[in-house]
Each structure stands twice: as structure tokens, then as C-alpha cells.
């Protein structure tokens, strides 16, 4: 090769370097479906703020293959129909993975779309994908949370309990979990003295509260999500009925605590997991303790309070990014799904093992009970893993 030819080749190669570098630095767009409007907007608001902080942290640790990560947020308006439309559009664009949606109803709506070219990681614990399904789900199962809640009530001596559940998919799933927990021999001396239902759109639950009062429970379980919970709290407050209330983690939102501050029960508890509460939790693995510290420090740096919304997106997103770092941002859905299905990961919610617990990675042992501390304005631990009260 002549000197002139070599020089021309070198010049051509050098000219390509900026283009190659630019391509290497192109962001990896990850599509996220969450509810920024509608009845569950407070969940989406918390998730969106956490995702912004997590995006920065993940990019500071190298992004994906040196490329920055960019979360593309889509608002499903708390509507299964809108979630389905968004997921259809995202998959048509060639996306290999979708993060979200956030509710059992919206996750169930989009689930049939996945399996041919894309995998989803739902942010709701209220779905139960079959082993090997192209959808993963966050946190521990609602059944495990229900068991932790019932165990906590039992060990506190509150054995006569009432249940108020919404008629939507979230409420039905939670009610089923409560029934299965109460059927365990461990809780044979517990009694469900009242069972009441309400629709998410109801403007009053006064009649249901009156029937709960007549049954004389020692504690009340509420299972719903978002703003409908406020209707129950309002009617409970106006009735003058004062008793411990334990709710699903879907209502464990700093936004809701602020909005409903004047009507919150004196004793307010939640079935939840370790990434939603601030404070020492007995019996946590040291790797989880370390992950929680980094997570809480990052949230604090952005002025964000930990709650179910922040926790639901945190480990799920990190797990998907970890998979893409290994298989490549352009990997097909089967490669992404297969990698996650073999993963072991130490997160803020617990130690994930997707071979032991397919599609979720976490067992019921990770469920805890928290309480709202109005003086500190924080969710603090009330139990160790499994729902055993902290003495």
C-alpha cells in the first residue's frame, strides 16, 4: 500500500471516530408506563421522582455499555385502556423491554402483549405471572403482605378484625390474600367480623363504616389504592370510630399522608417491605442494609421521601439495567428474560433469587408492617420480616 493510500485510509478512519463516539454516547431509551394523572397519580408522582434520581445514579456508574440511560415516561392516566394503548405503541416502535405499569389492573391489561419481542417488569405486587412468563413483578406478593399484616394483628392481640376492600382488581387480590392468611392454622383464633366493599368511584362509605362499627372489631383492614382510600378515612373520621387501621402498601404515600393529615387514624399501619420505611429493621441481611443506605442517601439528596412508589421502581429498574449491561442494550427479549430469570441480586427490598422465586425473586419472608409517625412525618418499622412486632 502506497504512502498516499495509507494516508487516505487513515484520514477516512479518523473522520469516522467522532461519528462512532457520538453513536456510542447515544442514550439508551427505556420506556416507563406509570400513572401521572387519575386516582393513582400520587403513586406515579413518587415513582417519577425516584426514577429521575435513579437515572442519574445509574449513569454515574457507567450507564449501559458507556451509553447514558434515559427513561421515557408515559402517563397511563390510571386507566387499563390507556396503558394498553401505550404499550401497543411502545412495542410497535421495537422496544425490547418495558418498565411498568404500576397497578395490578394496568399490568393485567398489558400482559397479553408481551412474549413476542418484548418483556415487561410490572411495578405492582398484585399480579402473579406464571413461571417463565415474559413479565416480572416487583416487591413481595400481596398474599405475603396479607400474611404479615394478619400475623402482626394476631401478635398484638387484635383478633376481631373487619375488612373494607375496593371492588377493583387491587381490592379483590388483597381480599383473597386476607382470606387465605386467615385460613392458616396459625390464625385459627382470629375472626373476620365484618366484610365490606366499595367502588373506587364511590363518594361515601358511611353505610359500610356503620356496619363495621356494629360488628365491634378490634382493628380494621383497608385494601385499596390511591384517592378512594381517602373516602374511607373521611367517613371513618366523621363516624368517630377510633381503632387501629392497617392498610395495603398501595396507600403508603407521602403525598397521601400530607393530603389526608387531618383525618388519619391515630394508629395507622401498612403491609409493606423494607425499602419503604426509614429505620432499623431487625434480621435484615447486611447486603440489604448496605443497599438501603445507598438508596436512602440518594433519595435524601433529591429531597424525596421513601414510600411504596419509590421502592416499587428502584430494584425493578436496577435489575433490568443490570441485565442490559450484560446482554447489551440491543439484545432481544428472550436474552433479557433469560438473564433476569437466573439473577441473584441484593436490593433495597431484599435478596432476589429468580430461580427460587420465578418472576418475582422475593419470598414472603420479606413482608413487614410499618406505621406512620406523624411527628417525624415518616414511615417507620413496626415489625421484623414476617410481621412479628418490634418490642
N, C-alpha and C positions, 0 to 999 in steps of 0.2 A: 504494500500500500504506500503510495507516494506521500510526502510530507503535506502536500496540498489537500489530498483526500482525507488524511488523518485529521488535519486541522478543521476541515469542513464537518467531519463527523463529530469532533469534539465540540465544535460550536453548536451543532444541532442538539447534542446531548445536553450541553449547558443551558440552552434555551428551554429545554423541556423541564429542567429542575424546578423552576418556580411553579409551573403548572402542576407537577407531581406533588410538590409540597402543599399547594393550595388544595388539591384533591384529598391529600392525607389529612388536612385540617378541616375538611368539610364536616359539619356536625352530624351526629347520628340522631335522627329524629325518632323519638319513642312516643307513640300515641297513647294518651291517657283519657279515659272517659270517667268523669265524676259529676256529681250534681252541684252546680254552682247557683242554681235557682230552683224554686219549688220547695216542698215541705222539708227536704233533707239538705237544704242549702248550707246549713251550719256544718255538716259533715264535709261537704265539698270545699268550703272555705278553709277549714282546718287542713284538709289534705293538700290543697293548692299551696298554702304557705309552707307546709313541710316539704313538699316536692321542690319548691324553689331553693330551700336550704340544702336539700339532699343533692340537687343538681350541681350546686356549687362545690359541695364536698366531693362528689364523685369525679368531677372534672379536675379538682385539685390533686386527686390521686391517680390521674392519668386518663380519665375518660374511658373510651373503648378503643384500644389499639392506637392511642395517641390522638384520637379524634374526640372533640368535645361532645358531650351529651346534651341534647335539647329536648325537653318534654313539651310535646304539642298537646295542649289541654283542650278537651271538647266537653261542653256542658250538655248533659242529657236531661236537664230540667226535672230530675227525679221522675222521669217518665220511661217505662219499659219500651214504649213505642219509639220514642226519640232515641233511646240507647240503641235499639235495633237498627234504626236508620243510620246512625253514626257509625256503628260497627260495620255495616254493609259498605258504606262509603270508604272507610279506612281499609278494609280488606281488598276492595276493588283497586286501591292505589298500590297494592303489592306488599303491604306491611306483613312482616313475619311474626310479630308479637304485639299484643295489645295489653296495656295495663288498665285494670278496672273491668267493669263499673264498680260501684260502691255498695249497692244494696242487693239483697237476695233476689228481689223481683227483677231488677235490671240485669243482673248476672244470668238469671234463668232465661230471660228474654233473648240474650245474645248467644247463649251457649250452643244452640244448634248450628251456628255459622262456622264454628271452629272445627278443625280436624283436617281441612284440605288447604294447606298452605299457611296456616297461622295458628298460634297458641295464645291463650289468654291467661292472665293472672288476676282473678277477681279479688277485690278488696273486702268483700263481705265474708264473715264466717258462717253465714246462714245457708250456704249451698253445700252439697255433698257429692262432688264428682266421683264417678266410679274409677277404680284404679286403672291407670293407663289413659284416662280421658285427656283431651287436649286443653283442659282448663285446670289451673291450680287455684287454690283458695287460701286466703290469709287467716291469721290468728288461729285460735283453737275452735273446735266446733261449738255450735250453740248448745248442743247436748251436754258437752263437757262444762260449759259455763253454767248451765242449769243445775248440774250436779253439784258444782262448787257452791252455788247460791243456796241450794237446799241444805247442804251439809253445814254451811255457816249458820243458817237459821236454826237448824236442829241443835247444834252445839251451843247456841246462845239460849236455848230453851224456848224458842218461839215455834211451837209445834202446831198451832192452829193458824193456817195461812189462807189468804184469799188471793185470787189471781184476776188481773184485768189485762186482757190481751187484745190487740187490734186484729181486725179480720183480714188484713193483708197477708202477703207471703211471709213477712218477717214475724208477725204475731203468731201465725199458725205454726211456723217452725219452732218458735220459742215455747209455745204451749205444748207441743209434742214433746219437747225436751224436758219440760217440767213434769209432765205425766210419767215419762219413763224414769226420771230420777225418783219420783215419789213411790214408784213401784219397787224400788230396790229394798231388799230385806233390812238394810241398814236404817231405813227411814219408816219402818212399819208403824211407829207410834206417832207419825205426823199425819195430819188431816187437812185436806183441801176443803175448807168450809164454805167457800163461795167461788164461783167461776163466772166472770162477766166478760162480755165482748163489746167492742165499739168499732165503728168505721173511722178510718183516718180523716174523713171529711166531717165527722160529727162536730157540732159546735157545743154540745153539752153531754156530759156523762153523769149528771146529777142522779138520775134514776139508778144507774149501776152502783154509784157510791152509796146510795141509801140502802141497797140490798147488801152491800159489803158490810156496812155498819150493823145491820140487823143480824149478821152471822157472827159478830163478835170475834174477829180474828185477832191474833197477836202480832201479825205482820202482813204487809201487802206486797205482792209481787206485781210489777207492771212490766209488760213486754210490748214495746212499740218502738218507733224511731222518729226522730225529728219533732216538728211542731205539735203533732197530735198528743204527745206526752204532756205538753203544757196545758191542754184541755183537761186532762185527768188531774194534774196538780192544782189547777184553779178550782175545780169542783171539790177536790179533797180539802183544800184550804177553807173554802166557803162553808163546807159542811161542819167544820170544827172537829173532825175526826183526826185524832193525833195518834199515830202508831208508826213503827219503823217501816220504811218503804225501801224495797230493793228492786232495782231496775236492770234492764239489759244494757250492755255496753254501748248500744247504738244511741243512747241518750246521754252518754258521758262526754259532754262537750262543754268547753269553757264558754262558748258563745251562749249556750242554753242556760248555763249556771248564772251568767250575768243577766240574761233576759228575764229569767224566772226567779230572780233572787228573793223577791218579796213573798213568793208562795212556796218556796222549797220546804219540805218537811224537816223537822229538827234532826231526825235520824234518817239519813239518806245514804244508801249503799248501792253498789253496782257489781254485777258479774263482769269481770274483765280479765286482762292479762298484764304482765309486768311492765310493758312499755308505756302504759297509760297513767301510771302512778309515780309520784315522787316520794322517795323514802326507802329505807332499807326493808327488804323482804327476806324473811328467814329462808334458808335452804336453797337459795339460788346458786347455780353453778358459777364459778369465778369468771368463766368466759362470758357469761351473760351479764354479770355485774360490770365487766370491762366494757362491753358493747353498750350497755345502758348509760354509763358515764359519758362516753363519747357523744351519744345521741342527745342526752340532756344538755350537755355543753353546747352542742350545735344549735339546739332549739333556743337555748337562752341567748345565744349570740344574735339570733334573729328576733328576739322578743316574743317567741312563740311558746305557749304552754302545752305540755303533753296532754293528749286525750286520745280517745279511740281513733279519731281521724288521722292524727299524726302517726300513731302506731300502725294502723292498718296499711299505710302506704310504705312505711320505712323498710321493713325487712323484705317485703314482696318486691319492691323496686330494686333493692340491692341484690337480691337473688337473681333477678332477670339480668341485671347488668353483669354480674359475675359470670353468668352463663355465656353472655355475648362476648365477654372478654376472652373466653376460652375457645368458643366455636366460631367467633367472628361475627361482626355486625350484619353481614350479608348471608349468614347461614340460613338454611331452610328450617321450617317449623319443627320437623322431625328431629333435627340436630339439637335445637334449643330444648325441646321437650325431653329428649333422652338425657341431656346433660343434667337438667334440673332433677329428673327422676332418680339420679344417682347421687345427688348432692348431700353433703353434710355441712351445716353452716351454723355458726354461733351468732345469734341476733339478739335484739332487744327483748323479744318475746320469749325466747328460749333456745334450746339446741335443736336444730332442724335435722331430721333424718328422713328423707323422702322414700327410702327403701322400707323403712319400718312403718311409716305412716304415709302412704301414697297420696299425692295431690295436695297434702297439707303440711307434712313434715313435722307437725307438732302433735303430741298426745294430750289427753285430758288433764294430765298432771300439771299443765301449765296454767290452768284456770285459777284465778284468785278472786277475792272480794275486796273492793276498795270502798272508802267512804269520802263524802265531800266535806272538807274542812272549811266552813265559811269564814273563819277568822284568817286563815292563811290563803284562802281562795285557791286551794289546791286539792287534787285527788290524792289521797294518802292510803297506804296499805291498811286493810283491816284484817287480812288473813295471810297465811302462808299458802303455797301452792296446794290446790285441792280444796280450799275453802275452810281450813282449820283456823279459828280465830287467834289473833295475836293477843296474848295476855299481857 
